[in-house]
Amino acid sequence: MKKKAVCLLSGGLDSSVSAYIAKNQDYEIYALTINYGQRHNREIESAKEIATSLNAKKHVLLDVELNKFKGSSLTDRDMNIETNHKIEDIGKIIPSTYVPARNTIFLSIALAFAESINANTVFIGATSTDYSGYPDCRPEYFEAFQKMADVATKNSIEGKKIQIKTPLLYLSKKDIILRGTELNVPFEKTWSCYKGDKLACGRCDSCLLRLKGFKEANIVDPIKYQIDPESE
């Protein structure tokens, strides 16, 4: 019987590469996408396309209305998303795009999903290198969550612990893109921009980090931007 993995799939570059790594490790993929009330559904559509390209056994889309809590420019349209940061300054402070406790909520749901289907692994595409400085993307956070998961479920008590895998945690965006290229990740289907326009803005932190990664990898980013990346 094939081993099962729950893959948190946002539709972004990192989560897509993480899921493809799981597929390459011969896991049967159960994709989990959470609509948390973000500004747009563009990345949800990307997640659907990526799940199809993965031949996911199942793709669960779940609504969790974190936008009712406010506190993040990704969920509160009255807040402005920061743009035009210097690339070397990204990650030095926690930006307004941080969504309170998002990874804890997502991983808890993924843990429940994994236990319900007897999967022993959850994959999440978090990275602590070339990232926006979110506290729930740090190695110590995932170590702590793993300790919690080890005592939180019936499966773990019965000796069937569910492992939280973070295959990209120490990779730069360049290395993530190179790994994804090796695995034939369809980057043209992914969406990283914090805004939901037809074209990626090219100015938000997520776009800037993505563009930096493709440039350093010497690979052309297949998605289109409102700006000319070559002129930046």
C-alpha positions in Angstrom: 0.0 0.0 0.0 1.3 3.4 -1.0 2.2 5.8 1.9 0.0 8.8 2.2 0.9 12.5 2.7 -1.3 15.6 3.4 0.3 18.5 1.5 -0.7 22.0 2.4 -1.1 23.6 -1.0 -1.6 27.4 -1.3 -1.0 27.6 -5.0 2.2 29.4 -4.4 5.7 28.5 -5.6 6.9 27.0 -2.3 3.9 24.9 -1.4 3.9 23.5 -5.0 7.6 22.5 -4.8 7.0 20.9 -1.4 4.1 18.9 -2.8 6.1 17.8 -5.8 8.9 16.6 -3.4 6.3 14.5 -1.6 5.2 13.0 -5.0 8.8 12.3 -5.9 9.2 10.5 -2.6 6.4 8.2 -3.8 3.7 9.5 -1.5 0.0 9.4 -2.4 -1.0 13.1 -2.3 -3.9 14.4 -0.4 -3.9 18.1 -1.0 -5.3 20.6 1.5 -6.0 24.2 0.5 -7.5 26.7 3.0 -9.4 29.7 1.9 -8.8 31.9 5.0 -10.5 35.0 3.7 -7.5 36.5 1.9 -8.0 39.4 -0.5 -8.3 37.3 -3.6 -9.0 33.7 -4.9 -6.3 33.8 -7.5 -4.0 31.5 -5.5 -6.9 29.1 -4.8 -7.3 28.6 -8.6 -3.6 27.9 -8.8 -3.9 25.4 -6.0 -6.6 23.6 -8.0 -4.4 23.5 -11.1 -1.4 22.2 -9.1 -3.4 19.5 -7.4 -4.6 18.3 -10.8 -1.0 18.3 -12.1 0.0 16.2 -9.1 -2.7 13.7 -9.7 -3.7 14.2 -6.1 -5.8 11.4 -4.7 -8.0 14.0 -3.1 -8.0 17.8 -2.9 -9.8 19.3 0.0 -10.7 23.0 -0.1 -11.7 24.4 3.3 -13.1 27.8 4.3 -11.7 29.2 7.5 -12.8 32.8 7.9 -9.7 34.3 9.5 -10.6 37.7 7.9 -13.2 38.1 10.6 -10.3 38.6 13.1 -8.6 41.3 11.0 -5.0 42.2 12.0 -3.4 41.4 8.6 -3.2 43.3 5.3 -3.8 39.9 3.6 -7.3 39.7 5.1 -8.2 43.3 5.9 -8.9 45.4 2.8 -8.7 48.6 5.0 -5.0 47.9 5.4 -2.3 48.5 2.8 0.1 45.8 1.6 3.6 47.1 1.8 5.4 47.4 -1.5 8.8 48.4 -3.0 10.9 47.2 0.0 14.6 46.9 -0.6 15.2 43.2 -1.1 17.9 43.2 1.6 15.4 44.6 4.1 12.7 41.9 3.7 12.5 39.7 6.7 14.1 42.2 9.2 10.7 43.1 10.6 7.4 41.2 10.7 5.3 42.8 7.9 1.6 43.6 7.9 1.0 40.6 5.7 1.6 38.3 8.7 -1.7 36.5 9.5 -1.9 35.8 13.2 -1.3 32.1 14.0 -1.9 31.1 10.4 0.5 28.2 10.2 -0.6 26.9 13.6 -4.2 26.8 12.4 -3.3 25.3 9.0 -1.1 22.6 10.5 -3.7 21.7 13.1 -6.2 21.1 10.3 -3.7 19.2 8.3 -2.9 17.1 11.3 -6.6 16.2 11.8 -6.9 15.4 8.0 -3.8 13.2 8.2 -5.0 11.3 11.2 -8.4 10.8 9.6 -6.9 9.0 6.5 -4.1 7.3 8.4 -1.4 9.4 6.7 1.9 9.5 8.6 3.2 12.7 7.1 2.2 16.3 6.6 4.2 18.4 4.1 4.4 22.2 4.3 6.4 24.5 2.0 7.7 26.9 4.7 11.1 28.4 4.4 13.2 30.4 6.8 15.6 31.7 4.1 14.5 34.4 1.6 11.3 34.9 3.5 9.1 37.7 4.9 10.1 37.2 8.6 7.0 35.4 9.8 7.5 33.9 13.3 5.7 30.7 12.3 8.2 29.9 9.5 11.2 29.5 11.8 12.8 26.1 12.6 12.1 26.4 16.3 8.4 26.8 15.5 8.2 23.6 13.6 10.2 21.8 16.3 7.7 22.9 18.8 4.7 22.0 16.7 6.1 18.5 16.1 6.4 18.0 19.9 2.8 19.0 20.2 1.7 16.7 17.4 3.5 13.8 19.0 1.2 14.0 22.1 -2.0 15.4 20.5 -3.4 12.5 18.5 -4.8 9.0 19.0 -2.4 7.8 16.3 0.7 9.1 18.1 -0.4 7.5 21.4 -0.7 4.2 19.6 2.8 4.6 18.2 1.9 6.0 14.7 3.3 9.5 15.0 2.5 12.0 12.2 5.7 13.7 11.0 5.6 17.3 9.9 8.0 17.6 7.0 9.5 21.0 5.9 11.7 20.1 2.9 12.3 23.7 2.0 13.0 25.1 5.4 16.7 25.9 4.9 16.7 26.4 1.1 17.0 29.8 -0.6 14.4 30.8 -3.1 17.0 30.2 -5.9 17.5 26.6 -4.6 13.7 26.0 -4.3 13.3 27.1 -7.9 16.1 24.9 -9.1 14.7 21.9 -7.1 11.3 22.6 -8.6 12.7 22.7 -12.1 14.3 19.3 -11.5 10.9 18.0 -10.5 9.1 19.6 -13.5 6.9 21.8 -11.2 4.6 23.8 -13.5 5.7 27.3 -12.2 3.4 28.9 -14.8 0.4 27.6 -12.8 1.7 29.1 -9.5 0.8 32.4 -8.0 2.9 34.3 -5.4 1.6 37.8 -5.5 -0.2 39.1 -2.4 -2.6 41.0 -4.7 -5.2 39.4 -6.9 -4.9 41.3 -10.2 -4.6 39.6 -13.6 -0.9 40.2 -13.5 1.4 39.9 -10.5 2.3 43.3 -9.1 6.1 42.7 -8.9 6.3 45.1 -6.0 5.1 43.2 -2.9 7.6 41.2 -0.7 6.4 37.9 -2.2 6.9 39.0 -5.8 10.3 40.5 -5.0 11.5 37.3 -3.4 10.2 35.2 -6.2 11.8 37.5 -8.9 15.1 37.4 -6.9 15.0 33.6 -6.9 14.4 33.2 -10.6 17.1 35.8 -11.4 19.6 34.0 -9.3 18.6 30.7 -10.7 19.1 32.1 -14.2 15.6 30.9 -15.2 12.9 33.1 -16.7 9.8 33.3 -14.5 6.9 32.1 -16.6 4.2 34.3 -15.1 3.5 37.9 -16.2 4.0 41.0 -14.1 2.7 44.6 -14.2 6.3 45.7 -14.4 9.2 44.6 -16.6 11.4 42.5 -14.3 14.4 43.0 -16.5 14.2 46.7 -16.0 14.3 46.5 -12.2 
